[in-house]
Amino acid sequence: MARIEFKRLAHSYRPSPEKPEDYALRSMDLTWEDAGAYAVLGPSGCGKTT
């Protein structure tokens, strides 16, 4: 069975993020299982496809 795991996945456009609001994507853990259906949701212009 295939699985994709992300541990402590985060992203900031600032070189040295210090505050939670400095992050475009706050730290999270994700596990995507085989045959699952997943989506990235958010308002228009928030960087979902970046």
PDB file of N, CA, C and O in Angstrom:
ATOM      1  N   MET A   1       0.845  -1.182   0.000  1.00  0.00           N
ATOM      2  CA  MET A   1       0.000   0.000   0.000  1.00  0.00           C
ATOM      3  C   MET A   1       0.892   1.247   0.000  1.00  0.00           C
ATOM      4  O   MET A   1       1.832   1.342   0.788  1.00  0.00           O
ATOM      5  N   ALA A   2       0.598   2.174  -0.865  1.00  0.00           N
ATOM      6  CA  ALA A   2       1.380   3.416  -0.970  1.00  0.00           C
ATOM      7  C   ALA A   2       0.935   4.419   0.086  1.00  0.00           C
ATOM      8  O   ALA A   2      -0.224   4.433   0.501  1.00  0.00           O
ATOM      9  N   ARG A   3       1.871   5.251   0.511  1.00  0.00           N
ATOM     10  CA  ARG A   3       1.579   6.287   1.499  1.00  0.00           C
ATOM     11  C   ARG A   3       2.550   7.444   1.277  1.00  0.00           C
ATOM     12  O   ARG A   3       3.730   7.223   1.003  1.00  0.00           O
ATOM     13  N   ILE A   4       2.062   8.659   1.394  1.00  0.00           N
ATOM     14  CA  ILE A   4       2.909   9.853   1.355  1.00  0.00           C
ATOM     15  C   ILE A   4       2.784  10.526   2.710  1.00  0.00           C
ATOM     16  O   ILE A   4       1.678  10.826   3.160  1.00  0.00           O
ATOM     17  N   GLU A   5       3.921  10.764   3.366  1.00  0.00           N
ATOM     18  CA  GLU A   5       3.917  11.401   4.683  1.00  0.00           C
ATOM     19  C   GLU A   5       4.720  12.694   4.653  1.00  0.00           C
ATOM     20  O   GLU A   5       5.807  12.752   4.079  1.00  0.00           O
ATOM     21  N   PHE A   6       4.179  13.713   5.268  1.00  0.00           N
ATOM     22  CA  PHE A   6       4.874  14.979   5.476  1.00  0.00           C
ATOM     23  C   PHE A   6       4.984  15.192   6.978  1.00  0.00           C
ATOM     24  O   PHE A   6       3.979  15.122   7.685  1.00  0.00           O
ATOM     25  N   LYS A   7       6.169  15.446   7.468  1.00  0.00           N
ATOM     26  CA  LYS A   7       6.386  15.727   8.884  1.00  0.00           C
ATOM     27  C   LYS A   7       6.906  17.153   9.026  1.00  0.00           C
ATOM     28  O   LYS A   7       7.897  17.526   8.397  1.00  0.00           O
ATOM     29  N   ARG A   8       6.238  17.938   9.847  1.00  0.00           N
ATOM     30  CA  ARG A   8       6.601  19.335  10.120  1.00  0.00           C
ATOM     31  C   ARG A   8       6.726  20.154   8.832  1.00  0.00           C
ATOM     32  O   ARG A   8       7.659  20.941   8.677  1.00  0.00           O
ATOM     33  N   LEU A   9       5.793  19.961   7.928  1.00  0.00           N
ATOM     34  CA  LEU A   9       5.753  20.710   6.671  1.00  0.00           C
ATOM     35  C   LEU A   9       5.343  22.150   6.962  1.00  0.00           C
ATOM     36  O   LEU A   9       4.300  22.382   7.574  1.00  0.00           O
ATOM     37  N   ALA A  10       6.145  23.114   6.535  1.00  0.00           N
ATOM     38  CA  ALA A  10       5.859  24.535   6.738  1.00  0.00           C
ATOM     39  C   ALA A  10       6.546  25.332   5.637  1.00  0.00           C
ATOM     40  O   ALA A  10       7.479  24.850   4.994  1.00  0.00           O
ATOM     41  N   HIS A  11       6.067  26.568   5.426  1.00  0.00           N
ATOM     42  CA  HIS A  11       6.709  27.434   4.439  1.00  0.00           C
ATOM     43  C   HIS A  11       6.516  28.890   4.825  1.00  0.00           C
ATOM     44  O   HIS A  11       5.440  29.294   5.265  1.00  0.00           O
ATOM     45  N   SER A  12       7.574  29.670   4.653  1.00  0.00           N
ATOM     46  CA  SER A  12       7.524  31.110   4.868  1.00  0.00           C
ATOM     47  C   SER A  12       8.277  31.787   3.738  1.00  0.00           C
ATOM     48  O   SER A  12       9.291  31.271   3.267  1.00  0.00           O
ATOM     49  N   TYR A  13       7.786  32.942   3.301  1.00  0.00           N
ATOM     50  CA  TYR A  13       8.497  33.721   2.288  1.00  0.00           C
ATOM     51  C   TYR A  13       9.533  34.631   2.931  1.00  0.00           C
ATOM     52  O   TYR A  13      10.338  35.247   2.231  1.00  0.00           O
ATOM     53  N   ARG A  14       9.521  34.722   4.251  1.00  0.00           N
ATOM     54  CA  ARG A  14      10.526  35.515   4.970  1.00  0.00           C
ATOM     55  C   ARG A  14      11.753  34.635   5.233  1.00  0.00           C
ATOM     56  O   ARG A  14      11.605  33.438   5.480  1.00  0.00           O
ATOM     57  N   PRO A  15      12.952  35.205   5.183  1.00  0.00           N
ATOM     58  CA  PRO A  15      14.153  34.396   5.396  1.00  0.00           C
ATOM     59  C   PRO A  15      14.283  33.870   6.825  1.00  0.00           C
ATOM     60  O   PRO A  15      14.834  32.788   7.029  1.00  0.00           O
ATOM     61  N   SER A  16      13.790  34.607   7.810  1.00  0.00           N
ATOM     62  CA  SER A  16      13.875  34.183   9.215  1.00  0.00           C
ATOM     63  C   SER A  16      12.536  34.411   9.905  1.00  0.00           C
ATOM     64  O   SER A  16      12.394  35.381  10.650  1.00  0.00           O
ATOM     65  N   PRO A  17      11.556  33.553   9.680  1.00  0.00           N
ATOM     66  CA  PRO A  17      10.245  33.757  10.303  1.00  0.00           C
ATOM     67  C   PRO A  17      10.336  33.634  11.821  1.00  0.00           C
ATOM     68  O   PRO A  17      11.015  32.750  12.343  1.00  0.00           O
ATOM     69  N   GLU A  18       9.646  34.528  12.521  1.00  0.00           N
ATOM     70  CA  GLU A  18       9.677  34.534  13.982  1.00  0.00           C
ATOM     71  C   GLU A  18       8.302  34.329  14.601  1.00  0.00           C
ATOM     72  O   GLU A  18       8.181  33.700  15.652  1.00  0.00           O
ATOM     73  N   LYS A  19       7.257  34.859  13.950  1.00  0.00           N
ATOM     74  CA  LYS A  19       5.909  34.802  14.503  1.00  0.00           C
ATOM     75  C   LYS A  19       5.055  33.865  13.652  1.00  0.00           C
ATOM     76  O   LYS A  19       5.356  33.641  12.480  1.00  0.00           O
ATOM     77  N   PRO A  20       3.985  33.313  14.244  1.00  0.00           N
ATOM     78  CA  PRO A  20       3.104  32.432  13.460  1.00  0.00           C
ATOM     79  C   PRO A  20       2.561  33.106  12.202  1.00  0.00           C
ATOM     80  O   PRO A  20       2.387  32.444  11.179  1.00  0.00           O
ATOM     81  N   GLU A  21       2.292  34.401  12.262  1.00  0.00           N
ATOM     82  CA  GLU A  21       1.742  35.091  11.089  1.00  0.00           C
ATOM     83  C   GLU A  21       2.778  35.316   9.985  1.00  0.00           C
ATOM     84  O   GLU A  21       2.422  35.772   8.898  1.00  0.00           O
ATOM     85  N   ASP A  22       4.053  35.006  10.240  1.00  0.00           N
ATOM     86  CA  ASP A  22       5.090  35.094   9.206  1.00  0.00           C
ATOM     87  C   ASP A  22       5.033  33.908   8.232  1.00  0.00           C
ATOM     88  O   ASP A  22       5.675  33.934   7.182  1.00  0.00           O
ATOM     89  N   TYR A  23       4.272  32.883   8.578  1.00  0.00           N
ATOM     90  CA  TYR A  23       4.219  31.664   7.770  1.00  0.00           C
ATOM     91  C   TYR A  23       3.061  31.692   6.792  1.00  0.00           C
ATOM     92  O   TYR A  23       1.936  32.029   7.162  1.00  0.00           O
ATOM     93  N   ALA A  24       3.332  31.341   5.548  1.00  0.00           N
ATOM     94  CA  ALA A  24       2.269  31.129   4.569  1.00  0.00           C
ATOM     95  C   ALA A  24       1.605  29.783   4.836  1.00  0.00           C
ATOM     96  O   ALA A  24       0.404  29.625   4.613  1.00  0.00           O
ATOM     97  N   LEU A  25       2.379  28.821   5.310  1.00  0.00           N
ATOM     98  CA  LEU A  25       1.880  27.502   5.685  1.00  0.00           C
ATOM     99  C   LEU A  25       2.495  27.149   7.029  1.00  0.00           C
ATOM    100  O   LEU A  25       3.705  26.944   7.129  1.00  0.00           O
ATOM    101  N   ARG A  26       1.666  27.079   8.063  1.00  0.00           N
ATOM    102  CA  ARG A  26       2.161  26.739   9.400  1.00  0.00           C
ATOM    103  C   ARG A  26       2.484  25.255   9.474  1.00  0.00           C
ATOM    104  O   ARG A  26       1.932  24.451   8.722  1.00  0.00           O
ATOM    105  N   SER A  27       3.372  24.902  10.378  1.00  0.00           N
ATOM    106  CA  SER A  27       3.847  23.528  10.513  1.00  0.00           C
ATOM    107  C   SER A  27       2.692  22.546  10.705  1.00  0.00           C
ATOM    108  O   SER A  27       1.802  22.753  11.530  1.00  0.00           O
ATOM    109  N   MET A  28       2.735  21.471   9.916  1.00  0.00           N
ATOM    110  CA  MET A  28       1.702  20.435  10.032  1.00  0.00           C
ATOM    111  C   MET A  28       2.274  19.087   9.632  1.00  0.00           C
ATOM    112  O   MET A  28       3.270  19.004   8.914  1.00  0.00           O
ATOM    113  N   ASP A  29       1.632  18.042  10.105  1.00  0.00           N
ATOM    114  CA  ASP A  29       1.942  16.674   9.707  1.00  0.00           C
ATOM    115  C   ASP A  29       0.769  16.160   8.880  1.00  0.00           C
ATOM    116  O   ASP A  29      -0.389  16.348   9.250  1.00  0.00           O
ATOM    117  N   LEU A  30       1.073  15.514   7.765  1.00  0.00           N
ATOM    118  CA  LEU A  30       0.038  14.952   6.894  1.00  0.00           C
ATOM    119  C   LEU A  30       0.417  13.535   6.501  1.00  0.00           C
ATOM    120  O   LEU A  30       1.593  13.231   6.297  1.00  0.00           O
ATOM    121  N   THR A  31      -0.570  12.682   6.398  1.00  0.00           N
ATOM    122  CA  THR A  31      -0.378  11.347   5.847  1.00  0.00           C
ATOM    123  C   THR A  31      -1.463  11.118   4.811  1.00  0.00           C
ATOM    124  O   THR A  31      -2.652  11.158   5.127  1.00  0.00           O
ATOM    125  N   TRP A  32      -1.058  10.881   3.594  1.00  0.00           N
ATOM    126  CA  TRP A  32      -1.996  10.588   2.508  1.00  0.00           C
ATOM    127  C   TRP A  32      -1.904   9.101   2.221  1.00  0.00           C
ATOM    128  O   TRP A  32      -0.842   8.586   1.870  1.00  0.00           O
ATOM    129  N   GLU A  33      -3.032   8.416   2.373  1.00  0.00           N
ATOM    130  CA  GLU A  33      -3.095   6.972   2.167  1.00  0.00           C
ATOM    131  C   GLU A  33      -3.451   6.649   0.716  1.00  0.00           C
ATOM    132  O   GLU A  33      -4.046   7.463   0.010  1.00  0.00           O
ATOM    133  N   ASP A  34      -3.080   5.464   0.295  1.00  0.00           N
ATOM    134  CA  ASP A  34      -3.402   4.960  -1.034  1.00  0.00           C
ATOM    135  C   ASP A  34      -4.916   4.982  -1.255  1.00  0.00           C
ATOM    136  O   ASP A  34      -5.682   4.605  -0.367  1.00  0.00           O
ATOM    137  N   ALA A  35      -5.338   5.418  -2.425  1.00  0.00           N
ATOM    138  CA  ALA A  35      -6.746   5.465  -2.848  1.00  0.00           C
ATOM    139  C   ALA A  35      -7.555   6.534  -2.130  1.00  0.00           C
ATOM    140  O   ALA A  35      -8.784   6.520  -2.209  1.00  0.00           O
ATOM    141  N   GLY A  36      -6.909   7.455  -1.434  1.00  0.00           N
ATOM    142  CA  GLY A  36      -7.628   8.555  -0.787  1.00  0.00           C
ATOM    143  C   GLY A  36      -7.837   9.701  -1.760  1.00  0.00           C
ATOM    144  O   GLY A  36      -7.142   9.812  -2.770  1.00  0.00           O
ATOM    145  N   ALA A  37      -8.791  10.541  -1.448  1.00  0.00           N
ATOM    146  CA  ALA A  37      -9.050  11.750  -2.241  1.00  0.00           C
ATOM    147  C   ALA A  37      -8.780  12.951  -1.347  1.00  0.00           C
ATOM    148  O   ALA A  37      -9.340  13.040  -0.254  1.00  0.00           O
ATOM    149  N   TYR A  38      -7.930  13.877  -1.789  1.00  0.00           N
ATOM    150  CA  TYR A  38      -7.507  15.006  -0.969  1.00  0.00           C
ATOM    151  C   TYR A  38      -7.595  16.290  -1.779  1.00  0.00           C
ATOM    152  O   TYR A  38      -7.472  16.269  -3.003  1.00  0.00           O
ATOM    153  N   ALA A  39      -7.809  17.409  -1.093  1.00  0.00           N
ATOM    154  CA  ALA A  39      -7.924  18.706  -1.765  1.00  0.00           C
ATOM    155  C   ALA A  39      -7.285  19.784  -0.906  1.00  0.00           C
ATOM    156  O   ALA A  39      -7.262  19.680   0.320  1.00  0.00           O
ATOM    157  N   VAL A  40      -6.767  20.818  -1.555  1.00  0.00           N
ATOM    158  CA  VAL A  40      -6.267  22.011  -0.876  1.00  0.00           C
ATOM    159  C   VAL A  40      -7.317  23.092  -1.068  1.00  0.00           C
ATOM    160  O   VAL A  40      -7.648  23.450  -2.198  1.00  0.00           O
ATOM    161  N   LEU A  41      -7.840  23.613   0.038  1.00  0.00           N
ATOM    162  CA  LEU A  41      -8.910  24.605  -0.010  1.00  0.00           C
ATOM    163  C   LEU A  41      -8.436  25.932   0.558  1.00  0.00           C
ATOM    164  O   LEU A  41      -7.611  25.957   1.472  1.00  0.00           O
ATOM    165  N   GLY A  42      -8.944  27.021   0.032  1.00  0.00           N
ATOM    166  CA  GLY A  42      -8.627  28.348   0.543  1.00  0.00           C
ATOM    167  C   GLY A  42      -9.219  29.403  -0.362  1.00  0.00           C
ATOM    168  O   GLY A  42      -9.668  29.108  -1.470  1.00  0.00           O
ATOM    169  N   PRO A  43      -9.220  30.645   0.117  1.00  0.00           N
ATOM    170  CA  PRO A  43      -9.797  31.723  -0.681  1.00  0.00           C
ATOM    171  C   PRO A  43      -8.954  32.027  -1.922  1.00  0.00           C
ATOM    172  O   PRO A  43      -7.775  31.678  -1.987  1.00  0.00           O
ATOM    173  N   SER A  44      -9.565  32.671  -2.883  1.00  0.00           N
ATOM    174  CA  SER A  44      -8.892  33.067  -4.106  1.00  0.00           C
ATOM    175  C   SER A  44      -7.700  33.966  -3.782  1.00  0.00           C
ATOM    176  O   SER A  44      -7.813  34.903  -2.993  1.00  0.00           O
ATOM    177  N   GLY A  45      -6.556  33.668  -4.400  1.00  0.00           N
ATOM    178  CA  GLY A  45      -5.368  34.497  -4.221  1.00  0.00           C
ATOM    179  C   GLY A  45      -4.521  34.153  -3.018  1.00  0.00           C
ATOM    180  O   GLY A  45      -3.580  34.886  -2.714  1.00  0.00           O
ATOM    181  N   CYS A  46      -4.813  33.058  -2.312  1.00  0.00           N
ATOM    182  CA  CYS A  46      -4.049  32.745  -1.098  1.00  0.00           C
ATOM    183  C   CYS A  46      -2.818  31.882  -1.368  1.00  0.00           C
ATOM    184  O   CYS A  46      -2.074  31.592  -0.432  1.00  0.00           O
ATOM    185  N   GLY A  47      -2.574  31.458  -2.619  1.00  0.00           N
ATOM    186  CA  GLY A  47      -1.359  30.722  -2.953  1.00  0.00           C
ATOM    187  C   GLY A  47      -1.503  29.213  -2.998  1.00  0.00           C
ATOM    188  O   GLY A  47      -0.514  28.503  -2.818  1.00  0.00           O
ATOM    189  N   LYS A  48      -2.681  28.710  -3.229  1.00  0.00           N
ATOM    190  CA  LYS A  48      -2.893  27.261  -3.262  1.00  0.00           C
ATOM    191  C   LYS A  48      -2.068  26.575  -4.345  1.00  0.00           C
ATOM    192  O   LYS A  48      -1.631  25.442  -4.145  1.00  0.00           O
ATOM    193  N   THR A  49      -1.843  27.217  -5.470  1.00  0.00           N
ATOM    194  CA  THR A  49      -1.097  26.583  -6.559  1.00  0.00           C
ATOM    195  C   THR A  49       0.371  26.990  -6.593  1.00  0.00           C
ATOM    196  O   THR A  49       1.104  26.551  -7.480  1.00  0.00           O
ATOM    197  N   THR A  50       0.807  27.793  -5.679  1.00  0.00           N
ATOM    198  CA  THR A  50       2.191  28.258  -5.663  1.00  0.00           C
ATOM    199  C   THR A  50       3.122  27.162  -5.211  1.00  0.00           C
ATOM    200  O   THR A  50       4.333  27.372  -5.135  1.00  0.00           O
TER     201      THR A  50
END
